[in-house]
């Protein structure tokens, strides 16, 4: 405190407004952003002073830039207060007996509730101040995000500061602070130093860049020499602005400067007790000198902790330390911390900065590994990988460190780092002929498809090239992993026999890990829909093997397989129970990939419940989670799910770069062609659809019986009907017929009962008996499942099949579909069903408006139908009036939407 606030009126007014709203019960989160020294703290201090004057309770916390800061550090400082119900113990996750991720979720939610309750009890509400969040850990940001979702109806204002923050805070107001302009610099000089020569403001503005901290330090330097009173002249600046800031400590006693050097090495927040143990003399008189000079600041409520007036001041003093002084300071700090109960990360940070010889290098390595182990126990895999990276900087070629970082990076979703580390280990293993090391490198990154699968496939092939040395258990795992990767990269014919070989070898060993890997490989070569019962058995076995000592991922994959298989057979109660089990597992694992799958499972269930908008929102959350790791298929799977929503919403998702480009890039992959075909059909893109049809026609005879096969057949059949290509329709129908009793529902996308699609194709082929049998079966299946949206879709399909043979039944089915569609907000289904319930269009009118919907001019329609243009226009006007539409654009939109369901 103590620096006059200059030129931040708008920000202070905004904070006053938000504080008043919070006091009235409408809380908010506000984020002040800007570069170091821009004045964020000055604005916050002014806001705090005004809040105190208004009788508002204020709690503060500050993030720490040093690597050793524990999770939730700014919140721990903030909660260290005397308000009832608030205590740092709210955020304790250790020794609870529950999985770390579960504990973290629990403490975040309980802390949010406690803060909201405290705010409701406090007179005038509560103001929380969190500074320097650009240094905050993920847990702290997660807690802030969770709180941001709840403050709207609570008398609570959260004011946070950060240089920049790449976090989505729901409903937060952002106040960016800009540099001072020249006029503001002049105002500051006048306020702070009285009369200054008018030639100085432009010079100081140029040198300081409008940064308030630099401006103040430049002015302090000039005022000290009396230079501000005369005309601007050459300014003998120290080298760099950090040294300029460091001038603030130049007048202190040598003992005080030495102590500040130790404090700067200790970190942004100074523990006075630890500092006293490190220093060679009493510290209180020296600390009092630094506080009096404005170099250090204190909170009277926490006298055992101090901080520098600004982080740049600390950096300036640290930069002034000689190499010897800097290393000595960190060594002394590390020794004191290691002798006490300091956090492993805090000790490791100082060990790393004290490395000068082999002995200190080994101490630093051990400390980094200990910090990584602690981070892993807390499920902070990013921090674990970072600490192992620090150790690798000291021991660059150490294979055990490389493998450990690869494991941590993989768990954190940074697959490129993991693959690179595994490649380095395998290179060394090949040189030294260490088969076990090569196998370990090839087995780190598991369960991922997309582009990374090809890179890991190469690692697997290199590891399998070793003729001996790895042992049967490891070789069984390698073969299983290899089969999985072959299937992922479209090499099913090679994958199937290798999966059998892996299973046989794993059965011989009886090892749970090898068996779990072999089960996984076997799953990859099965059609999840057609072989749902076998998939359920594999899923059960995978979970059992995980419990018996297999890899923990075996349980994850087992539960995911079970979810898809349960959707295929339509057992939703079991699906719901399995989703709950997956939620518990995701919390235990604490990995982004597990949470991604959980959101996908929930989105699919919402869609089956007919809650299309909610399903879209949860699918978007899943995609956002996927952005935290490098799972390349995430975008494609998200597009597939949105495509399955389009039949209900009428909103067809775009494919980045367009569908023709996508077909050119992925035209050799059946699943990609099928997905592109579906989007082309839904979007009315006939040229691309025709290209897809030609490609699929050639693919169907050799289509591998894997988990993608059912959707490819479904897409090919419906595409063929839309394009009126009977040969492709007949081929797809014959191949899909054994799936008539299954649902084409997965966590990736839901398309309902296969019987509906078979009925559509049968109707197009002129097989009315089969069409009626399939479509009545589809309606019965969807009704039994309680999937109202898909039941409406099936009724609409049946209504269209009956339109020209039984108008009464067609209209009844369409009315049933329309009622459901309106109740659930299924716009596209409602539009198409409404068209079928209208029987006042004549056959000629219907024929003409369909041609008009294709964009044909009256002249072209007249020539095609051998009637006059005037007659065409009359029919179009009559149709518009009967349908209650204003123009041809609306007519085209309605008929396009209906055409998507005509077949």
Secondary structure as UniProt FT lines:
FT   HELIX           9..23
FT   TURN            24..25
FT   STRAND          28..33
FT   TURN            36..37
FT   HELIX           40..53
FT   TURN            54..55
FT   STRAND          57..62
FT   TURN            67..68
FT   TURN            71..72
FT   HELIX           73..79
FT   TURN            84..85
FT   HELIX           88..91
FT   TURN            94..95
FT   HELIX           100..121
FT   TURN            123..124
FT   STRAND          126..131
FT   HELIX           133..135
FT   HELIX           138..148
FT   TURN            149..150
FT   HELIX           151..153
FT   STRAND          156..162
FT   TURN            170..171
FT   STRAND          173..176
FT   HELIX           182..193
FT   TURN            198..199
FT   HELIX           200..208
FT   TURN            209..210
FT   HELIX           212..225
FT   HELIX           227..229
FT   HELIX           240..246
FT   HELIX           247..249
FT   TURN            250..251
FT   HELIX           254..266
FT   STRAND          269..271
FT   HELIX           272..278
FT   HELIX           284..292
FT   TURN            293..294
FT   STRAND          296..298
FT   HELIX           300..302
FT   TURN            303..304
FT   STRAND          305..308
FT   HELIX           311..320
FT   HELIX           323..339
FT   TURN            340..341
FT   HELIX           344..352
FT   TURN            353..354
FT   HELIX           358..377
FT   TURN            378..379
FT   HELIX           381..394
FT   TURN            396..397
FT   HELIX           399..411
FT   TURN            412..413
FT   HELIX           415..432
FT   HELIX           435..442
FT   HELIX           451..464
FT   HELIX           472..488
FT   TURN            489..490
FT   HELIX           492..509
FT   HELIX           512..524
FT   TURN            528..531
FT   HELIX           532..547
FT   TURN            548..549
FT   HELIX           553..569
FT   HELIX           572..589
FT   HELIX           592..608
FT   TURN            609..610
FT   HELIX           612..626
FT   TURN            627..630
FT   TURN            632..633
FT   HELIX           634..649
FT   TURN            656..657
FT   HELIX           659..666
FT   TURN            667..668
FT   HELIX           670..683
FT   HELIX           686..699
FT   HELIX           700..702
FT   TURN            707..708
FT   HELIX           709..723
FT   HELIX           726..736
FT   HELIX           737..739
FT   TURN            740..741
FT   STRAND          743..745
FT   STRAND          750..753
FT   HELIX           754..764
FT   TURN            765..766
FT   HELIX           768..785
FT   HELIX           788..802
FT   TURN            803..805
FT   HELIX           807..824
FT   HELIX           827..837
FT   HELIX           843..853
FT   TURN            854..855
FT   HELIX           858..865
FT   HELIX           869..883
FT   HELIX           888..899
FT   TURN            900..901
//
